[in-house]
Amino acid sequence: MDTIERVVHAALAEDIGAGDVTTEATVGADAIGTAALVVKEPGVVCGLRVVEATFRALDPEIRFEAFDSDGDVVEPPAIVARVVGSERAILTGERVALNFLGRLSGIATLTRSYVDAVVGTGASVLDTRKTTPGMRALEKHAVVCGGGRNHRFGLDDAVLVKDNHIRATGSIRAAVELVREATNLPVEVECEALDDVREALDVGVDAILLDNMTLAQLRDAVALNAGRARLEASGGVTLDTIRAIAETGVDEISVGALTHSARSLDVSLELT
């Protein structure tokens, strides 16, 4: 079972339980319906494949026609897709489908705002692992649809030596040496002060995460680094602050808010 199927089946099981009492009581088993999926505010569409999978899980014969693609910018009222098939399936899957569409479109839309805010600086906008449990692959897809870039997907595909790893081993050098004995993956180290940056550069790390540094500290870190390692700024980044952070010269800015604070886009399903 792929990620979309797994997430869709879990969401439907949670919502339907033992059965959709209202729909089964009011809609005939053989009734065929047509419904439009409408985005009601400006934004970036994302999640159409998940929406289709939601309805198809309830009616394998359903017809789904998308009028936009993930990543498209739309203006309201925008009919982004139409679904034709079992009316029971359409109404039973409505809320789950809209939850996916609204949530993922909200992440893509917020990401686009952050990406637009740093245009011309050369800095990339990254996501984090601050995602909804079970939804990470879909939420990170939404970030890409909004123009952002994915950081690591999990603990197994990239190295990030954080403050607690450093405390556990005693120093940045000790932590990096242990990591290099265990893997050939590039090494990134979290640094909270310029002395940490110096130690990380001395051991030749590939990337440095500059955690919660002031703009002055970020500029000093960029000068100290002199292009030796990739620099990522992180910590409390907002739409009001990201431009100034990007202008310090860092390569990347990671923003947890892309996934943990995105507001769902206003979407609806309308039977026609």
N, C-alpha and C positions, 0 to 999 in steps of 0.2 A: 504494500500500500504506500503510495507516494505521500508527500507532505500535505498537499491540498486535500486528498481523500481523507487522510487521518484527521486533520483539523475539522473538516466539514462533518464527518461522521460523529466526532465527539460533540460538536456544537449542536447538531440535530438531536442527538440522544439527550443532551442536557435540556433542550427546549421542548421536545415533544413528549418525553417520558413514555407513558403507557398509551398515548394517543392524543390527537388534537380534537378534544371534545366538541368545541364550538363548530369547527369546520365540518366535521363528520356529521353533525346534527343539521347543518344548514345547507350544505352543498351536496348535490347528487354525486354518486360514485362515478357516473359516466359523463359528468359535465366537463366541457372543454372551455377553457378561458384564454384570454389574451391580456397581458399586462405590460405596461411600460415602466422602466426603471428611470427615475428622474433625479438629476442633480439640481438642487434648488439654490445653490450659491456658487460664486466663482471658485474655481479650484482645479487641482490636478486629479484626474481620474485614476483610480487604482483598485484592482480586485475583481475585474470582470471575469476572469477565469474561475475564481473561487465562487462567484455568484452562479455561474453556469453549473459548476460542479454541485452546488447546493441543490438546485432544482433537479438536476439529472439524477442525484441520489434518491430523490423521491419519485421521479418519473423518468425512466431511462429513454423514453420516446419523446421527451419534451424537445421543442425547437427553440433554440436560443440564438438571437441575432444581435451582435454587438455593433453599434454605430461609431464607437470610439475605441481607442486602444489605451492600455495602461500607459500613463505618462502624458496623455493629451491634456491640454488646458481647455476648459469649457466655461461658457458663460450661461447663466440660468435664464429661463428654464431649459435644461438640456436633457433630451431623451437619449441616454447613452446605450440602452439596450432594450430589446423586446423579447418576451418569452411567451410561447404558445404551447398549451398542453393541458394536462389534467388540472382543473381549477382547484381541486383539493390540494394537489402538490404545490401549486403556486401560492395558495394562501397559507399552507402549513410551513412552507419554506421562507415566507416573506421576511419575517423578523431576522432570522439567521442571515439571509442574503444581504439585507440592508445593514446589519451590524458589520459584516465584513466590508461591504462597499464603503460605508461611512467611515469606519475606522482606518482602513488602508488609504482611502483618498485623503483623509485628514492628515495622515503622516506625510504623504507625498506633497500635499499642499504646504504644510509647515516647512518641510525640507526645502522646497523651492524658494520660500521666503528667505531662508538662511543663505542659500546659494546665491540668490540675487543680491544679497547684502554685501557679499565679498567679491563681486565681479570686478575684474581688473587688478586684483591684488596678487593673484597667483596662488592663493591658499585654497585648499580643498576642504570641504565640509564632510566630516565622518560621523557615523553613528557609533553606538556603544552596545554593550550587552544588557542595558537596562530596558529589556523588552518584556512583553506579556508572556508568561510561561506557556509554552506550547505553540506560540505564534511567531517565534523569532524569524524563521525563514520568510514568512509572508511580510512581516514588518520591515525586514531589511530589504526585501524586494521593493516595498513602497518607498523607502529612502532613495534607492537607485532611480525609481520612476520620477522622483522629485529633483534629481540632479546631484544627489549626494553620493558618497562612496561608503562601502561597507568596511568597517574595521574587522576584527576577527569574529568569526561565527561562533566559536566556542573556545574552550580551554585547550583543545587538542590541535588547533591549526595555526597557532601563533604564540610567541613568547612575550609576556608582559610581566616584568619583575616589578611588583608593586611594593608599597611601603611595608606591608606586613611580611612579605618575603625577605625584605632587607633586614627587618627586625629579627626574624627567625634565624637568619644566617650570620648576622653581625655586621655586614657591610655590603655595599654594592659590589665590590670586587669579588667577595666570597660567593655571593648569589650568582653573579654572572659566570664565574668559573664552574660552579656546580651545574648550571644550566648547559654550558657548552660541553660538559662531559656526557650529558644526557641526550642532546639533540643537535642537529645541524640547522635548525630553524633560525632565522634572523632574530636578534635579541633587542628588545626594547625595554628601557628602564624608566620607571617613574622617578622624577626628581622634584623636590620641593624647594630647593635653594641652589644658588650658584655653585656652592661647594660640591653639591651632589652632581651637578652637571660636569664639573671638572673631573670628578672621580669616574663618572660614566665614560667620558671621552678618553680618559687615561687607559681604560680597559677595552677601548675600541668597540663600543656598542654600535648597533646599526641605526637605532632610533632612540630618541629621548622624549618622554612625555613630561611636559612642563606643567606641573599641577598647581592650580590656584595661584599663579604668579601675577604680580602687578605688571602693568604695561612696561614700566621701567625695567623690571627684572626680565621680562620677555625680550626686550631689546638688548639687554646685556647678554642674555643667553645666546641670542642669535649672533652677536659679535664674537663671543667666546667660542662658539661652535665653528664658525668660519666655514660652513658647508661640509663639515666632516660627517655629521649624522643627520638623519631626517628628524625634524623638530615638530612635535605635536603639542599644541596648547589645549588645556582641558580645565574644567572646573567652573561651574556657575555661568557658563556662556549664555547670553541672551541676544535677542535681535538688536537690542540697544547697544550692546558692547562688542558684537562680533567683528564689525568693520574695523574698529580701532585695534583689536587683537590681530586681525589679519595684516594690518599695516605695519606691525612690528617686524614682519619678515619671516614668521613661522611658516612651515610648509603645509601644515594641516591643523584643523581645529575640530575636536570631537565634541559633540553636543548630545548629551543624554536626553534633553528635552524633545528631540525629534521623535522619539518613541514613547517616552514616559509621560509626556505632557501635551501631546497633540490632541486637539479637539476634533471629534468626528465631524465630517462634512454633513450637511443637511441633505438627506436623500430620501426618496419615497418610492413606493410601488403603487401604481394606479391601474386597476382593472379597466379595460376598455370594452 
